[in-house]
Amino acid sequence: MNGAFDFGWLATGSRALLEGAGMTVMLTVTSTILGMIISVFGAAARRGHIRWLQALVGVYVEAIRNTPFIVQLFFIYFGLPSLGVNLNPVWAGIIAMTLNVGAYATEIVAAGLGAIGDGQREAAQALGLKPRVVFFKVILPQAMAVIFPALASQVVMTMLDSAVISQISVRELTMHANLIQSQTFRPFETFAIVAAIYLLLAIAVRRLLGFCARRYVGPGLS
Amino acid sequence: MIEFTLWDILRNLLFAARWTVLLSIAAFIGGTIVGLGVLFARISERKWVWKAAHWYIEVFQGTPLLLQLFLIFFGLPQFGLRIEPWTAAVLGLTLYASAYLGEIWRSGVEALPQGQWDAGTSLGLKRWQELRLVILPQAFRITTGPTVGFLVQLIKSTALASILGFEELVRTADALNNATFQPFRVYGLVAIIYFVMCFPLTRYALWLEKRQAKY
């Protein structure tokens, strides 16, 4: 199996890789959307005044941040069925990724909320706005503008983490790479090509989020 | 079937945890050495050198660590290089860590005002002396927080060595799970062990960053 590089398998393998990339993107988009929802409420709770809620979110964030993604994934996929919760691999993957983005993004959003001075809240309250309106219309958009780069790189990191989901047989990019290399006996070329696909996806996601940031959050952001 | 008590499971896991610790230390040392090279390349005055370092970082931060490990472990034998799981894991984690550590320290170098370089120049120091005596000590000082923070990420990343067949925590957990059919308990304990290793470091990193912010 030694010798010159051989990319002949690409002719038949590219379709599978495209499918795998589709699954990787689907996992990333779904978990990003769900994770962002968690993070906004998580961050609000973290900076709020309800003590037990604050503590609960704190435990969640620290538990996720201080354990490996693969352990979280295995705990959810292999461990939860013993509590009677049976998940198919794709859902287990989505849940693990969502919990991950949610935890990291909660920290980021909370830091962003902290960076917006109390004056903004007081000014909005003085105008007679309800607390909910103050949070969603005044504080949150400003916080988002500050933390957007950090959130974007978190999304990219989570997408790259999703390669681990191949270990529970979800047919995403890395799983397909494994299948192809076991058939072609060209592991180096296969993994190199797939790494390049991830790199392109990572650059694309960063560009896309940067574009969205300039368009919807505010100018002068990248 | 052999009966495993909770203590049996925990004892085996703790025994395997030393490999996780050793792998983390080896990767951190390797990452520091290679990372210094990345840092020097990144602040080099030669354009092609920092361009190359830029792409090195881009590749290692823009692709999954798992694939990097696969490339080394399954890819290199294609060229006749047999490689053990431990060697592959240390090599992969070293390269991965070097990209992140190089970037973290560069942010420290760039945070320093130009005056620090100028002061060195006015004392008649050469660029290398400026770096060694003036710039790097300060850059490392202000980036200890993020460096410790990355160490946590590195410890967690060693879990992927299990997929190469290296007998660390997660791999041992897989074996115990197959023997006991108690995944909830086994992976729960594994999570707790990682937490106990990582949480103090996370706190320490936060404390260092807060202290730094005061200056």
Chai-1 contact restraints between the chains, C-beta under 6 A:
chainA,res_idxA,chainB,res_idxB,connection_type,confidence,min_distance_angstrom,max_distance_angstrom,comment,restraint_id
A,M1,B,Q78,contact,1.0,0.0,6.0,A-B,restraint_1
A,N2,B,G80,contact,1.0,0.0,6.0,A-B,restraint_2
A,N66,B,F195,contact,1.0,0.0,6.0,A-B,restraint_3
A,N66,B,C198,contact,1.0,0.0,6.0,A-B,restraint_4
A,N66,B,F199,contact,1.0,0.0,6.0,A-B,restraint_5
A,N66,B,T202,contact,1.0,0.0,6.0,A-B,restraint_6
A,T67,B,A191,contact,1.0,0.0,6.0,A-B,restraint_7
A,T67,B,Y194,contact,1.0,0.0,6.0,A-B,restraint_8
A,T67,B,F195,contact,1.0,0.0,6.0,A-B,restraint_9
A,P68,B,K156,contact,1.0,0.0,6.0,A-B,restraint_10
A,P68,B,A159,contact,1.0,0.0,6.0,A-B,restraint_11
A,I70,B,A159,contact,1.0,0.0,6.0,A-B,restraint_12
A,V71,B,V190,contact,1.0,0.0,6.0,A-B,restraint_13
A,V71,B,A191,contact,1.0,0.0,6.0,A-B,restraint_14
A,F74,B,Y187,contact,1.0,0.0,6.0,A-B,restraint_15
A,F75,B,Y187,contact,1.0,0.0,6.0,A-B,restraint_16
A,F78,B,P183,contact,1.0,0.0,6.0,A-B,restraint_17
A,G79,B,P183,contact,1.0,0.0,6.0,A-B,restraint_18
A,G79,B,F184,contact,1.0,0.0,6.0,A-B,restraint_19
A,G79,B,Y187,contact,1.0,0.0,6.0,A-B,restraint_20
A,S82,B,F184,contact,1.0,0.0,6.0,A-B,restraint_21
A,L160,B,P64,contact,1.0,0.0,6.0,A-B,restraint_22
A,A163,B,P64,contact,1.0,0.0,6.0,A-B,restraint_23
A,A163,B,L66,contact,1.0,0.0,6.0,A-B,restraint_24
A,V164,B,L66,contact,1.0,0.0,6.0,A-B,restraint_25
A,P187,B,F74,contact,1.0,0.0,6.0,A-B,restraint_26
A,P187,B,G75,contact,1.0,0.0,6.0,A-B,restraint_27
A,P187,B,Q78,contact,1.0,0.0,6.0,A-B,restraint_28
A,F188,B,G75,contact,1.0,0.0,6.0,A-B,restraint_29
A,F188,B,Q78,contact,1.0,0.0,6.0,A-B,restraint_30
A,F191,B,L67,contact,1.0,0.0,6.0,A-B,restraint_31
A,F191,B,F70,contact,1.0,0.0,6.0,A-B,restraint_32
A,F191,B,L71,contact,1.0,0.0,6.0,A-B,restraint_33
A,F191,B,G75,contact,1.0,0.0,6.0,A-B,restraint_34
A,A195,B,T63,contact,1.0,0.0,6.0,A-B,restraint_35
A,A195,B,L67,contact,1.0,0.0,6.0,A-B,restraint_36
A,Y198,B,T63,contact,1.0,0.0,6.0,A-B,restraint_37
A,Y198,B,P64,contact,1.0,0.0,6.0,A-B,restraint_38
A,L199,B,G62,contact,1.0,0.0,6.0,A-B,restraint_39
A,L199,B,T63,contact,1.0,0.0,6.0,A-B,restraint_40
A,A202,B,G62,contact,1.0,0.0,6.0,A-B,restraint_41
